[in-house]
């Protein structure tokens, strides 16, 4: 723009810069940087808490267990070959008739200090019961400690509750074992268990697949939460950097998917308002990136699959899972 000065003054040409939208925008850090900073602060907090709380550094020592290989497993040699075969045959016949798989395991002593930890790990490794139904149970006995314990699969919890299992042990196993009548005690305990489970199964009272999944969730997810902290604190710096970079990119993509979904919602509301006002339905609508929404849904589907698999809901091998119910007595 040219400004005409007064007489006797030189004419000065001044050029005014036209404002641009980019110049008026507030400059700041890209969103990805803020995400990475947040994740970095999270790792610093993990390291700080780990130093202040040494008891959280490592998980509890895992026991070394092995799967049971037969119906009647006797590591004490208290039972003769014929007695073991007779008991094992009764368990096999019961499975053939009802599909419920019950196993007996007799140990000279508890291999580790924590009885319940050992029995649950052994049960989970053994994978007893029908696939998808989890209708298995194990009767454990530890002769040195004089302890008997029932571990019950998720699918049998409705038929053989904790109270039922304790009542059976106290009524049939405890009196006989206290007198040293081991065969009589196991035989009576199995007979009562067969009747309890068999009747409930035929009455169609077994829980369905969804009910079994819910029982698994209630036990498995707290275990995963307990294991998460030791896993985080044990990660090396290279893995933490990799997780930070990947999580940042993934987080930005998910956030954009949410933004696009919000636009869809606003467009629908605006469209309803347009119709009410007699305008075109699409008047004033924002552009929507459908690909971003689809990608976000794919990510959530993948994460859900990982969580379900980690929680143990995908039944593998030929049997079910344990960890939700049981009963224990000392004779």
PEVENBEL-V754954 format. One record per residue. N is the residue number from 1. PSI is psi in whole degrees, 0 to 359 (none if undefined). OMEGA is omega as a letter, one per 40 degrees, with the letter a starting at -180 (* if undefined). Layout:
N/PSI/OMEGA + N/PSI/OMEGA
This chain:
1/136/a + 2/128/i + 3/124/i + 4/118/a + 5/172/i + 6/164/a + 7/134/i + 8/351/i + 9/146/i + 10/151/i + 11/124/a + 12/127/i + 13/119/i + 14/135/i + 15/118/i + 16/135/a + 17/130/i + 18/132/a + 19/139/i + 20/151/i + 21/322/a + 22/325/a + 23/333/a + 24/346/a + 25/144/i + 26/127/i + 27/138/i + 28/182/a + 29/145/i + 30/152/a + 31/325/a + 32/326/i + 33/318/i + 34/321/i + 35/314/i + 36/321/i + 37/318/i + 38/317/i + 39/323/i + 40/318/i + 41/322/i + 42/314/i + 43/322/i + 44/321/i + 45/319/i + 46/314/i + 47/319/a + 48/314/i + 49/323/a + 50/325/i + 51/324/a + 52/337/a + 53/82/a + 54/334/a + 55/343/a + 56/0/a + 57/318/a + 58/148/i + 59/166/i + 60/146/a + 61/130/a + 62/144/i + 63/157/i + 64/107/a + 65/162/i + 66/155/a + 67/148/i + 68/140/a + 69/354/a + 70/176/i + 71/318/i + 72/113/a + 73/110/a + 74/109/i + 75/3/a + 76/340/a + 77/25/i + 78/339/a + 79/140/i + 80/168/a + 81/319/a + 82/321/i + 83/315/i + 84/320/i + 85/321/a + 86/315/i + 87/318/i + 88/322/i + 89/320/i + 90/321/i + 91/321/i + 92/317/i + 93/319/a + 94/320/i + 95/318/i + 96/327/a + 97/327/a + 98/346/a + 99/353/i + 100/130/a + 101/113/i + 102/135/a + 103/150/i + 104/137/i + 105/121/a + 106/124/a + 107/148/i + 108/327/i + 109/169/i + 110/122/a + 111/336/a + 112/168/a + 113/319/a + 114/108/a + 115/311/a + 116/321/i + 117/317/a + 118/315/a + 119/321/i + 120/316/i + 121/320/i + 122/318/i + 123/318/a + 124/325/i + 125/329/a + 126/334/i + 127/53/a + 128/158/i + 129/171/a + 130/145/i + 131/129/i + 132/347/a + 133/331/i + 134/40/a + 135/64/i + 136/157/i + 137/150/a + 138/132/i + 139/112/i + 140/143/i + 141/133/i + 142/108/a + 143/320/a + 144/319/a + 145/350/a + 146/49/a + 147/137/i + 148/141/a + 149/137/i + 150/130/i + 151/128/a + 152/132/i + 153/158/a + 154/321/a + 155/345/i + 156/1/a + 157/327/i + 158/329/a + 159/327/a + 160/83/a + 161/171/i + 162/319/a + 163/319/i + 164/314/a + 165/316/i + 166/318/i + 167/318/i + 168/316/i + 169/316/a + 170/328/a + 171/321/a + 172/319/a + 173/313/a + 174/308/a + 175/319/a + 176/317/a + 177/326/i + 178/333/i + 179/358/a + 180/9/i + 181/78/a + 182/316/a + 183/317/i + 184/318/a + 185/316/i + 186/318/a + 187/315/i + 188/321/i + 189/317/i + 190/320/i + 191/316/i + 192/322/i + 193/317/i + 194/313/a + 195/317/a + 196/314/a + 197/320/a + 198/316/i + 199/317/a + 200/323/a + 201/316/a + 202/336/i + 203/5/i + 204/42/i + 205/6/i + 206/142/i + 207/149/i + 208/180/a + 209/316/a + 210/321/i + 211/321/i + 212/318/i + 213/319/i + 214/320/i + 215/322/i + 216/317/a + 217/317/a + 218/334/a + 219/319/a + 220/319/a + 221/316/i + 222/326/i + 223/318/i + 224/322/i + 225/319/i + 226/326/a + 227/344/a + 228/316/a + 229/309/i + 230/325/i + 231/317/i + 232/313/a + 233/338/a + 234/352/a + 235/138/i + 236/164/a + 237/323/a + 238/320/i + 239/324/i + 240/319/i + 241/316/i + 242/317/i + 243/320/a + 244/314/i + 245/313/a + 246/315/a + 247/326/i + 248/312/i + 249/319/i + 250/320/i + 251/320/i + 252/318/i + 253/318/i + 254/319/i + 255/319/i + 256/324/i + 257/319/i + 258/319/i + 259/316/i + 260/323/i + 261/322/i + 262/323/i + 263/321/i + 264/315/i + 265/317/i + 266/321/i + 267/321/i + 268/318/i + 269/319/i + 270/322/i + 271/319/i + 272/320/i + 273/322/i + 274/317/a + 275/320/i + 276/329/a + 277/1/i + 278/14/i + 279/173/i + 280/143/a + 281/322/a + 282/5/a + 283/127/i + 284/12/a + 285/150/i + 286/152/i + 287/144/a + 288/132/i + 289/93/a + 290/328/a + 291/322/i + 292/320/i + 293/316/a + 294/317/i + 295/320/i + 296/318/i + 297/322/i + 298/318/i + 299/315/i + 300/325/i + 301/319/i + 302/315/i + 303/320/i + 304/319/i + 305/320/i + 306/316/a + 307/316/i + 308/317/i + 309/319/i + 310/328/i + 311/355/i + 312/17/a + 313/341/i + 314/104/a + 315/126/a + 316/182/a + 317/217/a + 318/17/a + 319/194/a + 320/195/a + 321/160/a + 322/180/i + 323/358/a + 324/334/a + 325/160/i + 326/170/i + 327/148/a + 328/138/i + 329/163/i + 330/123/a + 331/none/*
